[in-house]
């Protein structure tokens, strides 16, 4: 991605985030710094502290984006998107989750396959860094990437990564249209009176917009809990990111 940006003569700043979860991660920052120097780009290093434990991937993502600049571009590929779609399907995240990581300025190489990016790096004699945690089958994403997707391709006898990305693009176009409808029908996503009177499909969608974190929609289970708060069935609930949803003065309050 950095090479493409430099080739297109775009402003370029390379960021490296060290989560402090494994030995040697600090040395990878030097490799990024070397690449930045090679591309005549600015380099910024971030160090964060993250404890091992449940929901590590989600917590790491949240911590990572908390230190990165708003609108940062990431190097996700079509393979990453396919794995994300499957994971979101398992989470029950709805159409928003199934059209995750939409192509655009934040994901400029989403149409490329991982093999293509690795091939480009080798052709340019650039060092490819392999995160050793990517081979751990204790992580759901790795299980999907190394076990589930290959099995799906065997069963379908087709390139399912391409199929999943194509479906995600179509769902994303429909999702964007429904987002506009929800925004028009419910300008204030915290207004309980409007949420209760709106068509349920639009109310649910507006709440997904309200609760999304870095483009990641809440799960169906989380959304159901929030809808119970909206309908007055419970006083409050917890959602991802350590957030609490309550009611006050006919409005939802997210803290």
Order of alpha helices (4+ residues) and beta strands (2+ residues): alpha-beta-alpha-beta-alpha-alpha-alpha-alpha-alpha-alpha-alpha-alpha-alpha-alpha-beta-beta-beta
